[in-house]
Amino acid sequence: MTTQSKILMNYERLKKKCKTIVNNKWVNLFIAFLIVFSIFLVIYEETSKLTSNQESVFDWIWYALIFIFVFELSVRCWTYSDKKQFFKDYWIDIVAVIFLFRGGKGSILRSLRLLSLIRIAGIGTILSRRIQFAFATKANMKYGIFLLIVIIIVLISTVTYHNYELNNISNKLVKVKQSKPMRAFWVSLYSLIVGEYVTDFPQSLPGKIIVILVMFTGMSLFALLTGTVSAVMINQLQNSERRTLKMIKLFENHVVICGWNTLGSIIVEEYHSDESEENDYIVIVAEMDKKPEFDSKIVMSDKVFLINEDFTSIESLKKANVEKASTAIILADYSCGRKNEDIDARTVLTALTIEKMNPEIYTCAELIHRSNMQHLQMGGVDDIIISKVYAGRLLALSALNSGLTSVFNELLTYGYGNQFYKIPAPVEIHGQQFSKAMNILKEKHNWILIGVEQNDGKKTIMNPENYLFREDDNIILIGSRIGKV
């Protein structure tokens, strides 16, 4: 491996690590906390008389907040391979951060910093992929966004009314028990609900602008609530599906399962049992009314998605983002009472379509009849499984060699004990004979070497007599949760 390729590999690893960090739920919760903190900071700063020393402290706090937000968005942008997609996903966040830059004392730009609250909507989308919030699963996201807009309007109105109206009114004319900030808040809230300004018409230009904005928002609030309440049950399913498809579009190196049978649940559970897998998002494309149920102790249900469509359709495969997937598994789908010949024909068609859409993907297909293997082999499908044949061979081996069933149960599951693994040949066995390599790996890692894969998977040799390992070889071994090497 050349120095340039090593640098490129380390660069991609760093990029992947940074992407994992910025999408971590705790990082996003911390960003959400800073956004809310900045809102309270704006309200306090605009409704209080600060000394020069306090102003200086607030300046440094704002510099720190802006630096954190800009740095976070910069890292997110860097981890995106498609920069246009980044700006499509985060344009609201970018606009919100721009408003954090303050104008001078008394400038309307200082009040517009409250618009940074709209970043909560973008943060909520990310968090809904990582943890299951009741809001994200039981309510439509647009209601939450509209609620944020209403809150922003009320807060901007409060600050503007306080700064440009109450401060210009003589204390003798304002005979109220509330403080000026509280009076400004209640005037703004009542005006929003009533639909007209509940106090004297403002004299300043910012006050006149905010009056129009509050009244318009009040009318919009009533119209939206009236319309959406009647349509919420109808739109719930459609919006949930849109959110799911939007999330899937962000996936990379995920697994796509086409079709469904009893083997599907086993595959998902085994995939989530393998702790060495960092990206365990799974997209199922099958004609099912609801997502299959899995063992909650093994499978993270929020990382399994269902697209209820025909998996032979190109549009369905695009929705599953198969172009960016790392693995595709096509199962023999017995639904709708199809004949075995039709089931295999659909499997062959789907496998060849996926290989055409993403030549780099690893494809594994399940067939019923062995006679259809040639079509998949000519199409470049990596692995072909004839489940009934393997089941018959396992039964025969168990009958001929009593006690082998427990061996198969351990080696064919990631739930416990030892399993089969295929990994790049470690540096310490390069140039070593197979027998010598066996001893090295057993002593150093407690692995049992059983075979070698060469020529990029085109040739596999099990237990060779005399073989010298090369740098580009992969080894096949038995080990216990070896993780990443």
Backbone torsions as a table, in degrees:
resi	resn	phi	psi	omega
1	MET	NA	127.5	-177.9
2	THR	-74.2	164.3	179.3
3	THR	-63.5	-38.3	-179.5
4	GLN	-64.9	-41.0	179.3
5	SER	-68.0	-34.4	176.9
6	LYS	-65.9	-41.9	178.7
7	ILE	-63.2	-42.1	179.2
8	LEU	-63.8	-40.2	179.4
9	MET	-65.3	-43.9	178.6
10	ASN	-65.0	-35.5	177.4
11	TYR	-63.0	-44.4	-179.8
12	GLU	-67.0	-37.0	177.2
13	ARG	-63.7	-43.8	178.9
14	LEU	-63.1	-41.1	179.2
15	LYS	-62.4	-43.3	179.6
16	LYS	-66.3	-38.9	179.2
17	LYS	-65.2	-42.8	179.0
18	CYS	-64.6	-37.3	178.3
19	LYS	-64.4	-39.6	177.3
20	THR	-63.9	-38.8	-177.8
21	ILE	-67.6	-48.5	-176.0
22	VAL	-69.5	-20.1	176.9
23	ASN	-95.3	1.2	178.2
24	ASN	-65.7	139.4	-175.4
25	LYS	-62.3	-34.5	-178.4
26	TRP	-71.8	-35.8	176.5
27	VAL	-64.1	-43.3	-179.6
28	ASN	-69.9	-34.0	174.0
29	LEU	-65.0	-37.8	177.9
30	PHE	-65.4	-41.9	177.6
31	ILE	-63.4	-42.4	178.3
32	ALA	-61.1	-39.6	177.7
33	PHE	-62.8	-42.3	179.8
34	LEU	-65.0	-35.3	178.3
35	ILE	-64.2	-48.6	179.3
36	VAL	-62.9	-40.0	178.2
37	PHE	-60.8	-40.4	-179.7
38	SER	-65.6	-33.2	178.6
39	ILE	-65.2	-47.1	177.7
40	PHE	-62.5	-33.4	179.1
41	LEU	-64.9	-42.4	178.5
42	VAL	-61.7	-48.2	-177.1
43	ILE	-61.2	-44.5	-179.6
44	TYR	-65.3	-42.8	-176.6
45	GLU	-66.8	-36.8	-175.7
46	GLU	-83.0	-18.1	-177.3
47	THR	-110.6	9.0	-179.3
48	SER	-128.3	152.1	175.7
49	LYS	-91.5	113.4	-175.1
50	LEU	-102.5	145.8	173.7
51	THR	-77.4	170.8	179.9
52	SER	-63.2	-37.9	177.7
53	ASN	-64.9	-42.0	177.9
54	GLN	-65.0	-38.8	176.8
55	GLU	-59.6	-40.3	179.7
56	SER	-64.6	-41.8	178.3
57	VAL	-62.8	-43.4	179.1
58	PHE	-63.1	-36.9	177.9
59	ASP	-59.5	-46.3	-179.8
60	TRP	-65.6	-37.4	177.4
61	ILE	-63.1	-42.8	179.5
62	TRP	-66.4	-38.7	176.8
63	TYR	-60.2	-42.0	-179.7
64	ALA	-65.4	-44.1	179.9
65	LEU	-63.0	-45.4	179.9
66	ILE	-62.7	-41.4	178.8
67	PHE	-60.6	-44.9	-179.7
68	ILE	-62.2	-46.6	-177.9
69	PHE	-66.1	-42.8	-179.9
70	VAL	-66.3	-41.8	179.7
71	PHE	-63.1	-43.4	-179.9
72	GLU	-61.3	-46.7	179.7
73	LEU	-67.3	-33.2	178.3
74	SER	-65.3	-42.4	178.2
75	VAL	-64.8	-42.2	177.8
76	ARG	-60.3	-43.2	179.4
77	CYS	-62.4	-41.3	-179.2
78	TRP	-63.9	-35.6	-177.3
79	THR	-77.5	-12.7	177.8
80	TYR	-82.3	127.0	174.1
81	SER	-74.5	-31.1	177.7
82	ASP	-106.1	102.6	-176.0
83	LYS	-66.6	-33.3	178.2
84	LYS	-62.2	-38.3	178.8
85	GLN	-65.9	-34.9	177.8
86	PHE	-61.3	-47.0	-178.0
87	PHE	-68.4	-28.6	175.0
88	LYS	-68.4	-38.1	-176.7
89	ASP	-80.0	-30.0	-169.9
90	TYR	-123.8	19.3	-178.5
91	TRP	-64.1	-34.5	177.8
92	ILE	-63.2	-42.7	-179.6
93	ASP	-63.6	-39.9	-179.9
94	ILE	-65.0	-45.1	178.4
95	VAL	-60.9	-41.1	-179.3
96	ALA	-62.8	-39.5	-179.5
97	VAL	-69.8	-34.3	178.6
98	ILE	-59.5	-37.6	-178.5
99	PHE	-71.5	-10.7	179.1
100	LEU	-73.0	-20.4	178.2
101	PHE	-71.5	121.8	-170.4
102	ARG	-86.5	150.1	169.5
103	GLY	-90.8	-171.4	178.5
104	GLY	-72.4	170.9	179.6
105	LYS	-59.5	127.3	-179.5
106	GLY	91.4	-6.1	179.9
107	SER	-75.6	143.5	178.0
108	ILE	-64.8	-22.5	179.5
109	LEU	-61.8	-28.7	179.5
110	ARG	-65.7	-38.2	177.9
111	SER	-70.5	-32.1	-178.3
112	LEU	-69.2	-9.4	174.5
113	ARG	-61.4	-20.0	177.6
114	LEU	-64.7	-18.2	178.3
115	LEU	-66.9	-13.1	176.8
116	SER	-63.2	-14.6	178.2
117	LEU	-63.5	-21.9	-179.7
118	ILE	-66.9	-15.4	176.1
119	ARG	-64.0	-23.7	179.3
120	ILE	-59.2	-33.8	179.8
121	ALA	-62.7	-45.8	178.1
122	GLY	-65.9	-40.8	177.5
123	ILE	-62.4	-38.8	179.8
124	GLY	-61.8	-36.5	178.3
125	THR	-63.3	-41.3	179.9
126	ILE	-68.1	-44.1	-178.1
127	LEU	-64.2	-33.9	-178.5
128	SER	-65.5	-21.2	176.0
129	ARG	-81.0	-24.2	-173.7
130	ARG	-97.4	-37.9	-180.0
131	ILE	-136.5	152.3	-175.7
132	GLN	-90.0	102.9	174.7
133	PHE	-90.4	144.5	176.9
134	ALA	-61.3	-38.4	-179.9
135	PHE	-63.0	-41.3	-175.3
136	ALA	-72.3	-23.5	-175.3
137	THR	-104.0	-18.8	-174.3
138	LYS	-116.1	-6.4	-178.2
139	ALA	-134.3	158.5	178.5
140	ASN	-80.4	134.8	-175.3
141	MET	-61.5	-28.2	-175.3
142	LYS	-68.1	-28.6	177.7
143	TYR	-66.8	-39.1	177.4
144	GLY	-65.1	-40.5	178.9
145	ILE	-64.4	-42.9	178.8
146	PHE	-64.0	-39.1	177.3
147	LEU	-60.8	-39.4	176.8
148	LEU	-62.3	-40.7	179.1
149	ILE	-62.7	-42.9	178.7
150	VAL	-61.3	-44.3	179.8
151	ILE	-61.5	-42.5	-180.0
152	ILE	-62.5	-43.7	-179.7
153	ILE	-61.8	-43.8	-179.6
154	VAL	-63.4	-42.7	-179.0
155	LEU	-66.9	-43.4	178.0
156	ILE	-63.3	-41.0	177.7
157	SER	-62.6	-40.8	179.3
158	THR	-59.9	-49.6	-178.1
159	VAL	-65.4	-42.5	-178.2
160	THR	-66.4	-45.2	179.9
161	TYR	-62.8	-37.7	179.1
162	HIS	-66.8	-45.3	-173.1
163	ASN	-77.2	-35.9	-170.5
164	TYR	-108.0	-13.1	-178.3
165	GLU	-116.2	-58.2	-175.4
166	LEU	-64.2	-36.3	-179.4
167	ASN	-68.8	-17.3	179.4
168	ASN	-98.6	-0.3	-179.2
169	ILE	-100.5	135.1	179.6
170	SER	-63.5	141.7	178.9
171	ASN	-59.3	-24.4	179.4
172	LYS	-71.1	-27.4	-179.0
173	LEU	-83.5	-22.5	-177.8
174	VAL	-103.1	84.0	-178.2
175	LYS	-94.1	76.5	-179.6
176	VAL	-131.0	154.2	-179.4
177	LYS	-84.4	-22.9	-177.8
178	GLN	-73.6	158.1	172.2
179	SER	-70.9	162.8	-179.4
180	LYS	-59.6	-44.3	177.3
181	PRO	-59.6	-41.7	-179.9
182	MET	-66.9	-40.1	178.3
183	ARG	-62.8	-42.2	179.1
184	ALA	-62.1	-38.9	-179.9
185	PHE	-65.2	-48.5	-176.5
186	TRP	-68.6	-35.6	175.6
187	VAL	-61.2	-43.8	-179.9
188	SER	-65.3	-43.3	-177.6
189	LEU	-67.7	-45.5	179.6
190	TYR	-63.5	-39.4	179.5
191	SER	-63.8	-36.9	178.8
192	LEU	-65.0	-43.3	-177.0
193	ILE	-72.7	-45.0	-176.9
194	VAL	-71.8	-32.3	-178.8
195	GLY	93.5	3.3	175.2
196	GLU	-147.1	158.5	-176.1
197	TYR	-71.1	130.6	-171.8
198	VAL	-94.8	9.0	177.3
199	THR	-134.0	-172.5	-179.8
200	ASP	-60.1	147.5	180.0
201	PHE	-62.3	132.5	-175.4
202	PRO	-65.0	152.0	-177.8
203	GLN	-99.3	-30.9	-176.9
204	SER	-81.6	157.5	179.2
205	LEU	-64.8	-46.3	176.2
206	PRO	-58.8	-37.3	178.8
207	GLY	-64.6	-40.0	179.0
208	LYS	-65.7	-40.3	179.0
209	ILE	-63.5	-43.6	-177.1
210	ILE	-70.3	-28.8	175.8
211	VAL	-60.8	-49.1	179.5
212	ILE	-60.0	-42.4	-178.7
213	LEU	-65.2	-42.8	-179.6
214	VAL	-66.0	-44.7	-178.9
215	MET	-64.6	-41.8	178.8
216	PHE	-64.7	-41.4	178.5
217	THR	-63.9	-38.5	178.4
218	GLY	-61.7	-43.7	177.6
219	MET	-65.7	-40.0	179.7
220	SER	-65.9	-37.5	179.5
221	LEU	-61.0	-46.0	-179.7
222	PHE	-64.4	-44.2	-178.8
223	ALA	-65.3	-41.1	-178.0
224	LEU	-68.2	-44.2	179.8
225	LEU	-62.0	-40.3	179.4
226	THR	-64.0	-41.8	-177.2
227	GLY	-77.3	-39.7	-173.5
228	THR	-76.9	-30.4	-179.6
229	VAL	-62.1	-38.9	-179.2
230	SER	-72.5	-24.0	-175.3
231	ALA	-105.5	-0.4	-170.8
232	VAL	-62.5	-39.6	-177.5
233	MET	-69.1	-33.9	-179.2
234	ILE	-73.3	-41.1	-175.6
235	ASN	-82.0	-13.2	-174.2
236	GLN	-58.1	-49.3	-177.2
237	LEU	-66.5	-40.9	-178.6
238	GLN	-65.1	-43.8	-179.6
239	ASN	-67.6	-35.7	177.2
240	SER	-62.9	-40.2	178.7
241	GLU	-66.2	-40.1	178.9
242	ARG	-63.2	-42.3	178.7
243	ARG	-61.8	-40.9	179.9
244	THR	-61.9	-46.7	-179.4
245	LEU	-65.2	-35.1	178.3
246	LYS	-66.1	-40.1	177.3
247	MET	-63.9	-44.2	-177.1
248	ILE	-62.0	-34.0	179.5
249	LYS	-62.6	-21.8	179.6
250	LEU	-87.2	-10.7	-175.5
251	PHE	-72.6	149.4	170.8
252	GLU	-140.3	143.8	178.2
253	ASN	58.2	34.9	177.6
254	HIS	-93.4	-179.7	-179.0
255	VAL	-110.5	134.6	176.7
256	VAL	-115.2	123.5	176.7
257	ILE	-108.5	119.8	-179.6
258	CYS	-102.6	125.3	-177.5
259	GLY	83.6	169.9	-177.2
260	TRP	-152.3	138.7	169.7
261	ASN	-153.0	-168.4	-175.9
262	THR	-63.1	-21.9	179.2
263	LEU	-74.1	-20.6	-176.3
264	GLY	-60.3	-45.3	-179.8
265	SER	-62.4	-39.1	179.1
266	ILE	-64.2	-41.6	-179.1
267	ILE	-63.2	-46.4	-179.1
268	VAL	-62.9	-44.8	-178.7
269	GLU	-65.7	-39.7	178.6
270	GLU	-67.2	-39.1	-179.8
271	TYR	-63.8	-40.4	179.5
272	HIS	-79.0	-16.3	176.7
273	SER	-79.2	-21.7	-179.3
274	ASP	-78.7	104.1	-176.8
275	GLU	-71.1	-13.9	179.3
276	SER	-76.1	-14.7	179.2
277	GLU	-82.5	117.9	-179.7
278	GLU	-82.2	-39.2	-178.5
279	ASN	-104.0	101.6	-174.3
280	ASP	-113.2	33.0	173.5
281	TYR	-79.9	133.6	-177.7
282	ILE	-128.0	130.7	177.8
283	VAL	-114.9	122.5	179.2
284	ILE	-102.0	126.7	175.9
285	VAL	-112.7	104.1	-177.0
286	ALA	-160.3	156.0	180.0
287	GLU	-84.2	85.6	179.5
288	MET	-134.7	145.1	-178.8
289	ASP	-72.1	-32.5	-179.3
290	LYS	-145.2	161.2	-178.4
291	LYS	-65.9	137.8	179.3
292	PRO	-60.2	155.0	177.5
293	GLU	-92.2	140.3	-178.5
294	PHE	-128.4	168.6	175.2
295	ASP	-68.9	113.4	-175.6
296	SER	-64.4	-19.6	178.5
297	LYS	-76.5	-18.9	-177.1
298	ILE	-110.4	-47.4	-172.9
299	VAL	-98.3	130.6	172.7
300	MET	-86.1	102.0	-171.9
301	SER	-59.3	-31.2	-178.5
302	ASP	-73.2	-4.1	176.9
303	LYS	-106.6	7.7	176.7
304	VAL	-116.9	125.4	-175.5
305	PHE	-121.7	146.9	-179.5
306	LEU	-118.2	131.4	169.5
307	ILE	-112.4	108.3	-174.4
308	ASN	-81.9	74.7	-179.4
309	GLU	-147.9	170.5	178.0
310	ASP	-72.2	121.8	-174.2
311	PHE	-73.7	-10.2	176.7
312	THR	-79.7	-11.3	-179.4
313	SER	-78.1	135.2	178.6
314	ILE	-64.3	-38.4	179.5
315	GLU	-63.0	-38.0	178.4
316	SER	-65.4	-40.5	178.6
317	LEU	-67.4	-33.9	176.3
318	LYS	-67.6	-38.1	177.3
319	LYS	-63.1	-32.9	177.3
320	ALA	-77.6	-0.6	178.7
321	ASN	57.5	43.6	-176.6
322	VAL	-65.8	-20.8	179.0
323	GLU	-64.2	-26.5	-178.8
324	LYS	-109.5	5.6	-179.5
325	ALA	-77.7	154.9	177.7
326	SER	-95.8	-26.0	-175.1
327	THR	-140.4	138.8	173.7
328	ALA	-128.5	128.7	178.5
329	ILE	-119.3	121.9	179.8
330	ILE	-108.3	115.4	-179.3
331	LEU	-95.5	152.7	173.7
332	ALA	-69.9	110.6	-174.2
333	ASP	-94.5	110.2	-176.6
334	TYR	-90.8	5.7	-176.4
335	SER	-68.7	163.4	177.2
336	CYS	64.6	17.0	175.1
337	GLY	64.5	31.9	-178.4
338	ARG	-73.3	152.0	175.9
339	LYS	-77.7	160.6	-177.8
340	ASN	-59.8	-37.4	-179.9
341	GLU	-64.7	-40.1	178.7
342	ASP	-67.8	-37.4	179.9
343	ILE	-62.6	-46.6	179.1
344	ASP	-66.0	-36.8	179.4
345	ALA	-63.3	-40.8	177.8
346	ARG	-66.5	-38.0	178.1
347	THR	-63.6	-45.5	179.8
348	VAL	-63.8	-44.8	-179.5
349	LEU	-60.9	-44.7	-178.5
350	THR	-66.8	-43.1	-178.9
351	ALA	-62.3	-44.2	179.9
352	LEU	-67.1	-36.5	178.2
353	THR	-65.2	-44.2	179.8
354	ILE	-63.2	-43.3	178.5
355	GLU	-61.6	-33.8	178.4
356	LYS	-72.1	-38.4	-178.6
357	MET	-73.7	-33.1	-177.5
358	ASN	-145.0	87.2	-176.9
359	PRO	-61.9	-22.2	-177.1
360	GLU	-85.2	-7.2	-174.8
361	ILE	-74.1	148.3	172.6
362	TYR	-88.4	122.8	-175.2
363	THR	-118.0	131.8	177.1
364	CYS	-128.8	125.9	-175.5
365	ALA	-123.3	141.7	176.7
366	GLU	-101.7	126.7	178.2
367	LEU	-115.1	158.7	174.6
368	ILE	-96.5	-43.6	-179.3
369	HIS	-106.0	133.0	-179.0
370	ARG	-66.0	-24.8	-176.1
371	SER	-63.6	-17.9	-178.6
372	ASN	-91.2	2.6	-177.9
373	MET	-63.3	-37.3	-174.6
374	GLN	-61.3	-37.0	180.0
375	HIS	-61.8	-42.0	-179.5
376	LEU	-72.0	-38.0	179.2
377	GLN	-64.3	-40.6	178.2
378	MET	-68.2	-27.3	180.0
379	GLY	-83.6	-1.5	176.6
380	GLY	87.3	16.1	177.3
381	VAL	-67.0	133.5	-172.2
382	ASP	-71.2	-49.7	-177.3
383	ASP	-134.3	142.8	-179.7
384	ILE	-126.5	126.5	-177.8
385	ILE	-115.2	126.8	172.1
386	ILE	-109.5	93.1	-167.0
387	SER	-58.1	-40.1	-177.9
388	LYS	-67.2	-34.0	177.9
389	VAL	-66.9	-45.1	179.4
390	TYR	-65.3	-38.8	178.3
391	ALA	-62.5	-41.5	178.9
392	GLY	-64.9	-39.5	179.8
393	ARG	-67.2	-39.4	177.8
394	LEU	-63.7	-41.1	177.3
395	LEU	-62.7	-42.3	-179.7
396	ALA	-65.7	-43.6	179.0
397	LEU	-63.3	-39.1	179.3
398	SER	-66.6	-35.7	179.3
399	ALA	-71.7	-38.0	-178.7
400	LEU	-78.0	-28.0	-178.5
401	ASN	-129.1	90.9	-175.8
402	SER	-61.0	137.5	178.9
403	GLY	98.2	-7.9	-179.0
404	LEU	-72.7	-18.0	-178.2
405	THR	-58.1	-42.2	179.8
406	SER	-65.6	-31.9	177.4
407	VAL	-67.0	-45.8	178.5
408	PHE	-62.4	-41.0	-179.0
409	ASN	-59.8	-35.3	-179.5
410	GLU	-79.9	-45.0	-174.8
411	LEU	-73.5	-23.5	-176.2
412	LEU	-99.1	16.3	176.0
413	THR	-140.2	146.8	176.3
414	TYR	-93.3	6.6	-177.1
415	GLY	-70.8	-33.3	-177.7
416	TYR	-160.7	165.6	173.0
417	GLY	66.2	-146.9	-177.0
418	ASN	-98.8	153.3	179.8
419	GLN	-139.9	169.0	172.9
420	PHE	-78.8	141.4	175.2
421	TYR	-138.9	149.9	171.0
422	LYS	-126.3	118.8	-176.9
423	ILE	-137.4	161.7	174.3
424	PRO	-61.1	143.7	-179.3
425	ALA	-61.6	124.2	178.8
426	PRO	-60.9	155.0	-176.9
427	VAL	-59.2	-33.7	-173.7
428	GLU	-68.1	-13.3	179.5
429	ILE	-109.8	3.4	176.8
430	HIS	-62.4	128.7	-179.3
431	GLY	81.3	-1.7	-179.3
432	GLN	-91.4	151.0	174.1
433	GLN	-72.1	158.9	-174.9
434	PHE	-58.8	-44.7	-178.4
435	SER	-64.7	-38.1	177.9
436	LYS	-68.4	-39.9	179.2
437	ALA	-63.6	-36.3	178.0
438	MET	-57.9	-45.8	-178.5
439	ASN	-67.0	-40.6	-179.2
440	ILE	-62.7	-47.8	-177.5
441	LEU	-69.2	-33.3	178.4
442	LYS	-69.0	-42.7	-178.3
443	GLU	-72.1	-38.9	-173.7
444	LYS	-85.6	-38.4	-173.2
445	HIS	-122.7	-6.0	-174.5
446	ASN	61.5	38.9	176.0
447	TRP	-101.4	151.2	175.6
448	ILE	-110.0	109.5	-179.0
449	LEU	-78.7	127.9	-177.9
450	ILE	-124.9	-13.8	-178.6
451	GLY	-170.3	175.3	-179.5
452	VAL	-137.8	142.6	175.8
453	GLU	-115.8	127.6	-177.6
454	GLN	-128.6	170.0	179.5
455	ASN	56.8	46.4	176.2
456	ASP	55.8	42.3	175.2
457	GLY	86.2	0.5	-177.6
458	LYS	-78.4	-18.2	-178.5
459	LYS	-143.3	128.9	178.8
460	THR	-123.3	129.9	-179.8
461	ILE	-119.5	125.7	178.8
462	MET	-99.6	128.5	176.0
463	ASN	48.8	57.6	-179.6
464	PRO	-70.2	154.0	-178.3
465	GLU	-78.1	-55.4	-179.0
466	ASN	-127.1	106.2	-178.5
467	TYR	-145.6	130.6	177.0
468	LEU	-101.2	126.3	-176.0
469	PHE	-74.6	141.2	177.5
470	ARG	-110.6	167.8	-176.5
471	GLU	-64.6	-33.3	-175.2
472	ASP	-92.7	11.2	179.1
473	ASP	-79.6	153.4	167.6
474	ASN	-111.5	145.7	179.4
475	ILE	-110.7	148.6	176.4
476	ILE	-110.9	127.1	-173.2
477	LEU	-144.5	171.0	172.9
478	ILE	-115.5	125.7	-179.3
479	GLY	-155.1	177.1	-177.8
480	SER	-115.3	105.9	175.8
481	ARG	44.9	66.9	-173.5
482	ILE	-75.2	-20.1	-179.1
483	GLY	70.3	-159.6	-178.4
484	LYS	-88.8	137.8	-179.0
485	VAL	-115.2	NA	NA
